[in-house]
């Protein structure tokens, strides 16, 4: 599900944040806050039925991975404008980050 998300205005420029998040040889640390619009405790999607939540996630991953790399991708709220390849790398790293949280 796509939804508008506010932009994060930190002290570090988006291009530097993006490089570290996508290409630095380190795992993402725990505890990084997300934007309030996607935080499940604030404006994001609340967990309901685990099996349905998993099915929704699988459908979303399939939708994103089927998008052509040269398509017009949205602007990332923290990293700014990104290529399709960068978005797919972010998706992989983001998913890996959460799976590691659950020991998967």
C-alpha positions in Angstrom: 0.0 0.0 0.0 1.5 3.3 -1.0 0.9 6.3 1.3 2.4 9.8 1.6 5.2 10.0 4.1 6.8 13.1 5.5 10.4 13.9 4.7 13.1 13.6 7.4 15.2 16.7 7.7 18.3 15.6 9.6 21.7 17.2 10.0 23.3 14.7 7.6 22.6 15.3 3.8 20.3 12.6 2.3 23.1 11.5 -0.2 25.4 10.7 2.7 22.7 8.8 4.7 21.8 6.9 1.5 25.4 5.9 0.8 26.0 4.6 4.4 22.6 2.8 4.5 22.9 1.1 1.1 26.7 0.6 0.6 28.6 0.7 3.9 29.8 -2.8 4.9 27.7 -2.9 8.2 24.4 -4.2 9.3 21.7 -1.7 10.2 21.5 -1.1 13.9 18.3 -1.7 16.0 16.4 1.3 17.3 16.4 3.6 14.2 13.1 5.4 14.3 10.8 5.3 11.2 8.6 8.1 9.9 5.4 8.4 12.0 3.1 7.7 9.0 4.5 4.1 8.8 5.1 3.5 12.5 2.6 0.8 13.5 2.1 2.5 16.8 1.3 5.9 15.3 0.0 6.3 11.7 1.1 3.0 10.2 -0.7 -0.3 9.6 -1.5 -2.1 12.8 -0.8 -5.8 12.9 -4.1 -7.8 12.7 -4.0 -11.4 11.7 -0.4 -12.7 11.2 -1.2 -14.9 8.1 -3.0 -12.0 6.4 -0.2 -9.6 7.3 2.3 -12.0 5.8 0.2 -12.4 2.6 0.0 -8.5 2.3 3.7 -8.2 2.7 4.4 -10.9 0.1 2.0 -9.1 -2.3 3.8 -5.8 -1.7 7.3 -7.3 -2.2 6.1 -8.9 -5.5 4.6 -5.5 -6.6 7.8 -3.6 -5.9 10.1 -6.2 -7.4 8.1 -6.3 -10.6 8.4 -2.6 -11.1 10.8 -1.8 -14.0 14.2 -0.4 -12.7 13.9 2.6 -15.1 10.3 3.5 -13.9 9.6 6.7 -12.1 10.3 5.7 -8.5 9.0 7.8 -5.6 11.3 10.0 -3.5 12.5 8.2 -0.3 11.6 10.2 2.8 15.1 10.0 4.2 17.4 9.3 1.2 15.8 11.5 -1.4 15.6 10.6 -5.1 16.8 7.0 -5.7 17.2 4.8 -8.8 15.2 1.6 -9.2 18.3 -0.4 -8.4 18.9 1.6 -5.2 15.2 1.1 -4.2 15.5 -2.6 -4.7 18.8 -2.7 -2.7 17.0 -0.7 0.1 14.1 -3.2 0.0 16.5 -6.1 0.4 18.4 -4.5 3.2 15.3 -3.3 5.0 13.7 -6.8 4.8 16.9 -8.4 6.0 17.1 -6.0 8.9 13.6 -7.0 10.1 14.1 -10.7 9.5 17.2 -10.6 11.6 15.2 -8.9 14.4 13.0 -12.0 14.5 15.9 -14.4 14.2 14.9 -15.6 10.7 
